[in-house]
Amino acid sequence: MAPVTPGSGAAANAGRAAFKRRLDKAYTWYAFAFVGFVVTLGVLEQIGLSRSWIGVIFLLATVGVYAAIGVASRTTDEVEYYVAGRRVPAMYNGMATGADWMSAASFIGLAGTLYSSGFDGLAFIIGWTGGYCLVAMLLAPYLRKFGQFTIPDFLGERYGNGARTLGIIAAILCSFTYVVAQIYGVGLITARLTGYAFEIGIFIGLGGILVCSFLGGMRAVTWTQVAQYIVLIVAYLVPVVWLSVKQTGVPLPQAIYGWQLEKITAREQLLVNDPREIEVIAAFKQRADEAAAKLDDVPTAMAADRAAAKHKLAQLRAEGAAPMLVQAAARALAAQPNTESEARKAYLAAKSYNEARARPLAGMSPHAQQFAGDPNGDERSRRLFDESRRNFLALVFCLMVGTAALPHILMRYYTTPSVQQARESVTWSLFFIFLLYFTAPALAVLVKYEVFSNLVGTPFDQLPAWIATWAKVEPTLMSVTDINHDGILQLGEMKIGSDIIVLATPEIGGLPYVISGMVAAGGLASALSTADGLLLTIGNALSHDLYYKMIDPNASTSRRVTISKILLLVVALVAAYVAAYKPGDILFLVSAAFSFAAAAFFPALVLGIFWKRASGAGAMLGMIAGLGTAMYYMVHNQVWLRGVFGITHPVSLWFGIQPISAGVFGVPVGFAVIVVVSLFTARPGQKVQELIAHVRYPDLHEDPSRRRPS
């Protein structure tokens, strides 16, 4: 599947056409083979193949195929390793970009966020999709005309090595944050497929990530990502279509989910007024009040809790209770906090957890409600409405601008044969991304209908097996508690994390387990494809931009590629280590990366292309100010980061904007600082003016054999 080297003119066109025909044939056969593979496993499941074997076979078969493509595409040539030889056809680059883009957040987290947040979750779809319009209009063709390898390359040529250094740091920061989220998703999916512990699943999946990016760089990653896109889009669409047919008889979920949304809205009203749901809310409220009372006198509460735990253990032993109950009581006693600080932390966590559960609809927003609050209500409702709307627009802005500035996405447009194909590949990218994004809202609605209609109201002793299975994989993502002791599952008694909605969809809908395995394989493909691109971005920033451009300009090609591979391996292991600590939910980690990329890169890239007066000093200070503002806001207001950095003062939100949208402050600061500083510093020299002219006025039909020298 490795590309041939085209010449120029008519011979180049003929070579590219022949190469594309070979790709068409290869990937058509691959798609049919994957469908046949799933059908075969489905038949084997019906005749007795166990679920554990189905999961292992999906894992080994798909990762094995990706590894085979990676091995076949291995290279030490720098142009092949960094930009896939600049000969990836527009359609296939769009497909690879789609896979690169369809991260664990898109595949796993997006529909889950729509499930839990309803209308508010559409901010992700609008922002991410709109970002590609910015890519097409403002960046992709101009960066392709520039003709180098990386984003720090452009910053270095445009603004100098100071900006290149900052670009390297920012690329590593946003890419590392993003890749941790992907490896977290890999661990979650691998654990579900194999039954291994989450931490072991991370390092099993890590092998699949490394075998592609490590061996062949962008060349191997590109052709693997095309294969991964086919897997992930089939895996995403099949269960949604199946659910649509099951619920409505229509195989077009995108067209009919509005009907189901009407039913969900009616069901939400019944659940809000259901006496049993109100009992559940009251029980969680009581627990929250008890935790708050313990905070008033922590030492006394500690002593009482320890005495109660000892009494329960002694009572169970005296009654000859089942060993499992005795062991659970012993564990509960051992888990009692030993210090006041530990106890205070535990009581605060219990108070926060139970307060979150003591809300109608299990804390979820009504699915069709546009924003929280009421613009025509009392002062509190109006304020809540304004803040909700403001946060929605801020998140859309951050995601759009962040999409247009992510280094691993912009790198993809260096791989096309010409500037014209770079533009075309953005269009293809939007099409392939649209297939999933247009389906995600339907998936969320259809799954919620299944939960509301078929799961809520089920006796606890008749709950489906998938609930217990997912609780074992990750208890924080799936748990049920009969808090009102009526033996019937209420909506408020079930906690289901957004990160497992898509993976559990086939089981929620009662589909054969082979579909669950296929969806998990699709989620794995999405996480692997994005992780490959991100690790390559980090490795290239360190080896090409730092080592070659700034430390050893005389380094040989093979040495640079070798160093890139070594650094890529080190970064992957560090990211896996961090992911094993489960630092935050997938969507927050990814959104943080978008704010970092937006604040650090977008002002410098746009002004570097469209404003000749932008100076190196302005760009450097603008990047520092923009990224620093976003990081400051996030560290001081995001719960997990506050804990990491030991921030104790009260949260102070600016205009009520949540920390996930920190880039909304960083981007304007970056633009303002670049403009002001540039106006008070020397104009860029003649070399920079020539570079801007070269980049700004691209020949859309440029001969692919012409390339700016490295």
Secondary structure by P-SEA (a helix, b strand, c coil): cccccccccaaaaaaaaaaaaaaaaaaaaaaaaaaaaaaaaaaaaaacccaaaaaaaaaaaaaaaaaaaaaaaccccccccccccccccaaaaaaaaaaaaccccccccaaaaaaacccccaaaaaaaaaaaaaaacccaaaaaaaccccaaaaaaaaccaaaaaaaaaaaaaaaaaaaaaaaaaaaaaaaaaccccaaaaaaaaaaaaaaaaaccaaaaaaaaaaaaaaaaaaaacaaaaaaaaaccccccccccaaaaaaaaaaaaaaaaacaaaaaaaaaaaaaaaaaaaaaacaaaaaaaaaaaaaaaaaaaaaacccaaaaaaaaaaaaaccccaaaaaaaaaaaaaaaaaacccccccccccccccccccccaaaaaaaaaaaaaaaaaaaaaaaaaaccaaaaaaaaacccaaaaaaaaaaaaaaaaaaaaaaaaaaaaaaaaaaccccccccccccaaaaaaaaaccccccccccccccccccccbbbbcccccccccccccccaaaaaaaaaaaaaaaaaaaaaaaaaaaaaaccccccccccccccaaaaaaaaaaaaaaaaaaaaaaaaaccccaaaaaaaaaaaaaaccaaaaaaacccccccaaaaaaaaaaaaaaaaaaaaaccaaaaaaacccccccccccccccccaaaaaaaaaaaaaaaaaacccccaaaaaaaaaaacccccccccccccc
